[in-house]
Amino acid sequence: MSAGAPLETFFFTSECVSEGHPDKLCDQVSDAVLDACLKEDPYSKVACETATKTGMVMVLGEITTQANLDYQKVIRDAVEWIGYTDSSIGFDYKTCNVLVAIEQQSPEIAQAVHENKTDENLGAGDQGHMFGYATDETDQCMPLTHVLSTQLCQKLSEVRRDGTLSWLRPDAKTQVTVQYKNESGVMVPQRVHTVVISTQHNEDVDNETISAGLMEKVILPTIPAEYLDDDTIYHLNPSGRFVIGGPQGDAGVTGRKIIIDTYGGWGAHGGGAFSGKDPTKVDRSAAYAARWVAKSLVKAGLCRRCLVQVSYAIGVAEPMSLFVDTYGTGIKSDAEILEIVQNNFDLRPGMIITQLDLRRPIYQKTAAFGHFGRDDPDFTWEQPKELQF
């Protein structure tokens, strides 16, 4: 093998966390506030952060809206839905302290970005660079490592909520390592090498029951049998006991699970979080658009795998740059595919909002189990565009 050549086979790992993880609780609260604003005023300008620790949720940020918000109700309802309903599990939506430190959006930002501007010349809400990624290794055009780790978390939530595993509590983490083959830039999954699950549980369940339940009710119904073999490694609650979890176990903050939110470490990330941000914030809307572009290219058969980058300056409508990398899997050159993107997509922030219909109150459900690869009609960026070329 020549120096610098890609490995023929390699291991890659992605993780996910459940809706009860303290950081994810914060993401969902931030997006619950955003949705409450957009429901009454679709043109709300929202930048809402959340922090949580034992018995406390705090929202802070800048919001300009015509909506009349009951912050206490919005926040407590979000925590209740997650499953923190009793102090015996370490957190209770009814009794937790809710703190609100919200101010108006800076008038300097408002005049630069949106005041007296149409959607055609709406400026980007901030500078930054955003990425979109797609791969044909799964039906969702998402990396298998990310898909499986996310589906394991979704299954944990399902069997907790329907009582199948009644000893489960809301906080959990999963991690999946897959062995891949690199076929000229195309990622071909071979097998699942390792599965890790750490889940919060009741005090009165023993470790053997936990392991057996996770294997029978979570892992085997979720991971296709073709990827599991006698050499697959399982680490199920490897720390031993996990009774103390959620905000009681760790502090949580919005925007600390940006890789889980996107592609599980594949592709690239510009660093900007999504939750709590209205769609004039390109950290969110342009990342959704970049995914739309990448998935459209893969679904059109122009490439097997694709990374798209777009960048912006605050107050400026036209992107600063646009980049496409097909990892050598394209049926045309990357330069030709870039031209196809430029001819088929308008990536000005206001046009992204219009094309993807992003002023709807749809965001709380994006804040758990990933923003991409979801089969939900509200996730408009997951519906490939028919390209003209």
N, C-alpha and C positions, 0 to 999 in steps of 0.2 A: 504493500500500500504506500503510495507516495505521501510525502510530508504534507500535512494539512488536509488530506482527503477525509471526507466524512466517514465515521465508523459504519461498518455494514450493519451491525446490531448494537443496540445501546439500551440503557434503562432510563426512563423519565418518570417523574413523580408529580402528581397534582394533589391538592387537598381541598376540603370543603369544611364549612362549619354550619351548624344548624341555626334555625331562627332564634334559638334561645341563648346562643353565644353572646356575651356582653357587647362585643363590637357590632354584631349583627342586630341586636336589640336597638342599638343607637341608630344604625342605618335605617331601620324600619320606622322608628319614631320620627326621624328627620323627614322621611318620605311621607309619613302620615300627615305631618304638618304641611308639607308641600301640597299634597292632594287636597287637604281641607281648604287651602288657599285657592287652588285652581278650580275647585268645584264651584265656588262662588264668583271667582274673578280669574278667567283664563289668562289674563295678562299680568298676573301677580309676578313680582320680582322677589325671589326667595333664595336666601343663602342661610340654611338652618343647620347648625351643628348640634349634636347631642353628646352628653357625657353621663355615665352612670357608675354608681358604686352602691354598696349595701344600703338599701332603703331609700335611694335617691335617684331621680332622673332630672337632669338639667338641660334645657334647650337654650341656645344662644346664637346670635347671628343678626342678620339684617333682612327685614321683610318690609316690602311696600306693597300693600294690597287693599282692595275695597272690601275684602271678605271680613266678616265679623267672627273671629275665631274664639272658641272656648278651648284654650290650650289644655286646661286640666282634663277635659273629657277626651280630646283627641289623643293625648299622650297616654292616659290610663287605658283607653280602649285598645290602643296598639299593644301595650304590655299585657293586657288580658288575653288578646288573641294569641300572643306568643305562648302563653301557658303559665305565666307566673301569677298564680291565683291564690296563693296561701303562704303565710309567713313560714310555715313548716318546711317549705322547699327553698327557703332563703330569700324570697322576694314576693311581694304581694302588690298588685296594681291598686288595690283599695286603700292601702295604708302608706305606700311609699310617698316620700316628699317630692313634690314637683316644683322645680324652680324655673323661672322664665326670665331670660335676659335678652330681649329682642329689641333692636332699634330699627330705624328706617334705613333704606339703601342710601349710600352716599350720593348727594346730588351731582357731584363731579362725575361719578360713574354713569348716572342716569343720562346726563346730557351728552356724554360721549357715545353711549351704546344705543339708546332707544328713543329718547325724547324727539318728537317731531320727525320720526323716521318711519317709512313703510317697511314691510317685510323685505322688499327688494334691496334696501340699503341699510337694514338693521346691522349694527356693528357687533362684532364678537364681544361677549361679556368680559373677556380677559384674554391675555396672550396665552400661548401654550401649543403643544403638539399632541395629537391624539392618534391612536392606532386602531385598525381593524384587522381581523385575522379570520381565515376560513381554511378548512382542510376537508378533503373528501373521504377521510378515514371513517366517518360515521354519517348516518342519515342527517343528523343535525348540522353537519359541516363544522363540527367542533372536535377538539382533541379527545381521544378515548379516555385518557387519564382524567381529564376534567369531567367528562360525561359520567364516568363511573363513580368518582368521588362525590359528585353532586347527587346522583341518583341514590347513593347509599344514605346521604343525609335526608333526602326526601322520604325514603323508606322508613328511616328512624322516626321521622315526624308522623308518618302515616300510622305506624304500629303503636306509637305513643298515644295519638289522638283517638284511635278506634278501640283502644284497650287490649289489643293483641299482646303487647308487652306492657302491662300496667305499671311495672316498676320503673319504667323510663321517666326521666325528668328532661326539661327542655334543652339543656346545654349539651352539645356534642360536637365532635370533630371526626372527620374521616380522611383517609389518605390512601391513594392507590398508585403503585409502581407498575408500569407496563414495560415489557421488553418489546422493542421496535426493530424493524428492519428498514434501513434507508435505501430505497430503490430509486436512485437518480433524483433525489429531492422529495420523493413521495414517501410519506410516513405509513408504514404497513405494520399494524399491531400483530404481535406473535402470540403473546400470552400475558396473563397477569402474574407478576412476580411476587408482590407483597400487598396485603390489605391491612390497614391499621384503622381501628375504630376505638375512640375513647368517648364514652357517653356517661353523663350524669345519671344517677339511679337512686332509688329509695334505700334507706338504711337496712331494711330487713331482707334484702335479696343477697344470696351468696354469689361468689365469683363464678362458680361452675354453672349456675343457672344463667348468669349474664352471658357467658361465652356460648353456651348452647343456644340461647335465644337469639343472639346476634347472628350466629351461623345459620340457623334454621329459618328464621323469620326475616332477616335483613340481607345477608350476603348472598345466599343461594338463590333467592327469588329475584335478585337484582343483577348480579354479574352473569352474563351468558356462560353456560357450561363449557363452551368451546375455548374460553380463555383460562379456565381453571384446570390445574393438573395436580399430580401428587406432590410436586415440588413447590407449589404455591405456599407462601408463608403468611400466617395470620397472627397479628398482634391485637388481641381484643382486651380492652382496658388494661394495657400493659403496666400502668402505674399502680394497679391494685384497686383501691377504693376511690370512687369519684362521687361522693355524696354532696360535698360542698361545691357548688358551681354557680353559673350565672354571675350577676354583678357582685354577689357575696364572695365568690372565689377570685374574681379578677375585675378590675375596672374596665369599662368599655368606652370607646370613643368612635364617632362617625368617621368613616373613610379609612379604616385600618385593614380592610379586607379587599383591596382593589384587585388583587390577582385572582382570588376566588370569584370576584364579580365579573371577571373577563374570561381569560383563556387558560387559567391554571399554570401560568409560567411560559406558555408557548407564545410565539409572536413577539410582541413588545408592549410596553405600557409607558404612556407619557407622564404618569405620576399623579394625575388629577382624579380625585374620587368623584362618584356620581351622586350619591344620596344627599337629599336636602337642597338640590340645585334645580331651579327652574330651567326650561330649555334654552333661554338666551345664554346660559353658561355653556360654552362649547366643550368644556371638560366632559359634559354629559352628551349633549346633542350631536357634536361632531364625532365622538367615539361611536355613538349609535350609527351615524351615517357611514363611518369608515367600515363598520361591520357590514352594513347594507351593501356597500360597494364590493367588499371582499367576497361575501357570500354570493352576490350576483355574478361575479366573474367565475367562481367555481361552478355554480349551477349552470352557467352558460356553456361550460366545457372549454373555456379559454385557458384554464389551468387546473391543476390538481390541488394546489395549495397556494395561498396568497397572503401577503402582508401589505397593508395600505397605511400610509402616514399622511396626515393633513395638519397644517399649522396656521395660526392666526395671530393678529395683533389686536389689542383692545381698541374697540371703536371702529375697526376697519371691517368692511363686509367681505371683500375678496380674500380667499386664503393666501397666505404667504408662500406656501409650497404644497406640492402634492407628489407623493412617491409611491411606487408600486414595485414589489419584489415577488416574483412567482417561484423563487427557489429553483429555477431551471425546469419547472414543470409546465410552462406555457406552450401553447401551440403557435403562438406568435412571440415576438421579442417583447421584453418588458416595456420598451419605448413605444411599441405599437399598442400594447395593452393600456399604457398610460393615456395615450391619445383617445382610445375608446372610452376610458373613464371620463376624460374631459368633455367628450362629445355627448355623454349620456347622463351625467350627474351635475347638478348645480349645488355646490357645497358652500354657498353663502349661508350664514347662520339662519337668517329669516326664511330662506327657501327650504332649508332642512326642516325647520319647524313646520312649515306648511305642507311639504311633501309627506312627511312622516306623521303629521297630525299630533304634534307633541304638546299641545296646550290642554290635553285631557288629564283628568285625575287618575292616572294609571300606575303611579310610581311605587306605591307601597309594596305591591306584589313583586316588583323587580328587585327589591332590597333583600330578598332571601332566595337562595338557590340559583343565583346567577342572572345576569342581564341578557345573556345571549344563548342561543340554542334552545329556546323555549317554544313550545307549540301552543301559542296563545295569540289570537287575532289582534289583541291590543299591542303586541310586540311587532309593530309595523316594519321595523328594520330587519326582521327575520323573513320578510316576504320578498324574495328576489325580484329585481326589476328585469323586465324583458329588454335586453340590450340590442341596439341597432349598430351593426358593424358590417 
